Amino acid sequence: MTQIIALTNQKGGVGKTTTAVNLAASLAALDRRVLLVDLDPQGHATMGSGIDKHSLDGSVLDMLLGDKSALEVMLDCPAAGYALLPGNGDLTAAEVELLDRHEGRERCLIESLKPVAGEYDVVLIDCPPSLNMLTVNALTAADGVLIPLQCEFYALEGLSALLDTVEQIKDRVNPGLAIYGILRTMFDSRNSLTRDVSKQLRDYFGEALLKTTIPRNVRVAEAPSHGLPVTKYARFSRGSQAHRVLAKELIRRLSL
């Protein structure tokens, strides 16, 4: 059964897109059929998958607005091992277009994905770093949410707002939406603040806090400039190994 997972955090710079790209590649390497949806107007997941966001014949915007089907927009990323629904700056127009719709505007993504989602074991949605209509569409489409989180002072404050949004989506349009896990990124166990925030997360969220942590790693930062996931660019690096461990933990947790 297909699992649709939204990777989201309203705070930018927490490693959300990095996690989306490298988790997609790691799951694909473990023989899962993976579709990555780039719902962020920055288009970083598209670029990190080896696709030039500036030369797309079609994007997620066309799919959301019903101008093209998912199959017409979808691209294969053979080097990364997964399929991609690419995004770019055109997606900024989607916010205005969706807000102008009075009915079903939060369901545009799930309706667009219906013809293709069943062909994949996992659909990962890289959300924009804000709680806008694109994020609402992702949460409406998703079975669960994966929240990348940097262990810093303001982490819990931003997380609270996101969890409130998840509860609102559950109450209004997607009662089955679950928190699949909270992932600590850019993790440095030598840092006392990192340890303190980790303890707070563990005390509050318990089993929802994933055991896997993603360390700060220069190879992870370098990989997007080569259009590759770190699992392909530097497969033996600490960052690559951490994302493979993350994929295995999610496979066990979600029975993928």
N, C-alpha and C positions, 0 to 999 in steps of 0.2 A: 504494500500500500504506500502510495506517495506521501511523503512528509514535506509540507511547505513551511519553511523556517524563515522568519524575518529577523535580520540582524539590524538592530536599531539602538541608538542612543542619541538623545537630543544634543549632547555635547560633542563637538567636533574634536578631532585629534586623539581619539581613544583607540585607534587601530581597528575601527569597524570594517572599512573596506579591505584592509590588509587581511583581516580574519576571513572575510567573505571569499576572497580570491584563493587564499591558501587552504582554507577548509574545503572549498570546492575541489581543488586539485588533489588534496589528500584523500577525500572520499572517493574520487574517481580512481585514484591509484589503488584503492581497496575494492575495486570492481563494482562500485556503485555508479548507477547512471545519474549524472548530475546536470541540472540546468541552473545557471546563475543569471539572475535578473538584476541589471544595473538600473536602479530607480533613483539614483543620485544625479542631479544635473551636472555635477562636477565631472562625471564620466570616468572616474579613476579606476573603477573595477573593469571597465572596458579597455582602458589603456593597459592596465596591469595584466590583462588577458591576451595582450599582443595585437589588439585591434585599434586602429586609428579612429578615434571618436570624431575627427573632423571630416572624414570621408565616408560616412555611413550613407547607404541608400535608403535605409529605414531605421527607425529607433523605437524604443518603448513608447515614445510619445504617439507615433502613428498607430501603434497597437491600442493604446488607451483610448484614443479618440475614434477608433473604429475605421481608420483609413486603410490599415493593413492588418492582416492576420498575424498571429504569433509565428506561424510557419514562414511567412514572408519576411519577417524581421530577424528571425533566429539565425545565428552564425555558429559555425563549428570552430572550436579552438583546439586543434589537434595537439599542439605543443603542451597545452595545459591539461587536456584530457576531458573537457566538458563542453557543453553547449552554452551559448550566451545570448541573452536578449539585451542588446547594447543600449547604452544611454549616453546623452551628451547635454550640452547647454540648452538644447531645444526643450528639454523637460521643464524648464522654468515656465514655459507657456502653459504647461499642463495644470499648474496650480490655478491660474485664472480660468481656464476652460472648464475645469472640474467644478469650481465654485459656482459657475454660472448655471450648472445643471441642477435642477430642483429635485430630481428623483434618481436614485441609483448611482449617485456620483461616487460613493464609497465602494461600489462593487465593480468598477470598470476593470480593475486588474484581475480579479478572480474570474470574471466572465471571459476575459481575453485569454486567460491561462487554461481554461477548461478543455479546449481541444487538444492540448499538448501535455499537460501536467502528468497524466497517467502513463506517459512513456518513460517517466523518470522515477528513480527511487527517492531522490531528494531535489527539491527546488529551494534554492537559497536566494533571498531577496536582500540586496544591499540598499538600505534606506538612506534618505538624506539626513543630515545632522540637525533636524528640526521636526517639530510635531505639526506637520502640515497635511494637506489632502493626499499627497503622495504617500506619506507614512500611514495615514488612516487607511488608504487602499491596501497597503502591505499588511497591516494588522487585520484587516477584514479578510484578506485572502489566506492568511497563515493559520497553520495548526498550532504553532508555538513560536515563542520569541527567544532569541539568543541575544544577550546583552553584554557586549564588550565594555569593560570598565577599567579605567586606569585608577590605581590605588592612590588617590590624592585627596586633599582637603575637601573640595567641593563635590566629590563623587557621589556621596549619599544624597545630597540635596537635589542634584539633577536626576538621580535614579528615582526619587520619590515622585517627581512630576511625571516621569515616564510610566511608572506603575499605576498612577492615577488614570493616565490615558488608556492603558491596557484594560483597566477595570471598566472604563466607560465604553470601550469597544465591545467588551464581553456583555455588558448590560444591554447594549443597543442593537448590535448587528452580528456578533460572532461569539456566542456563549461558550463555545468549545476552546477558545483561545487560552493557551497555557504558557507559563514561563518554563522554557526548556532548560535554561541555565544562565548563570551569570559568570562571565569569563574575565579573569584578571589579566590585563594586557600590560606590556611594557614593565614587566614585573622584575623587581630587584629586591630579593630577600634580605640584602644587607642594609636596606634603608628602613629606619625605625618607623617612619610614617607609613610605608608600605605594609609593614607587619601590623601596625595598629589598625589601619583600615581593613586589612584582611580579617582581623579578629572581629571587628564590628560586623562585617559582611557575614562571617561564619555564624556569629551569635544570632543575627537577625534572620538570615535566609536558610541556614541549615543545609539540607541536601540540595537546594537549588544552586548553591555555589559549587561550580565545577572544580574538581580536584586539579585539573590541568591548569597551568599558568603559562602565559606566553612571555618569554623574557625579552628585554631590550637586546637587539641583535643587529649589527651593521649589515649583514647579508639580507635580512628582511627589508631593510630600508633601500638597499641597492636594487633588489629584484625588479620593481616596477619600471625602472628606467630601461630595462632589457626586455620589457614586455613579457615577463615570465613570473609565475609563482615562485616563491623561494624554494619550494620543494623540487623544482626543476632547475633553478639557477644555482643553488648551493645545497644540494640534497643532504649533505652530511653536517650542515651547520646546526647550531642549537635551535635557531628559529624554525628551521625545517622540521627537525625532530619533534619539537613541541607541537606543531600543527598536526603532525601524524598522530601523536598521542591524543590530541583533542578529537580528531576524527574517530579514533577507536573508542574513546569514552562516549561520544555521542551515539555511535553504533550500538554500544552496549545499553546505554540509557534508553534509547528510543526503539531498540530492536530493528534497526535499519537493515 
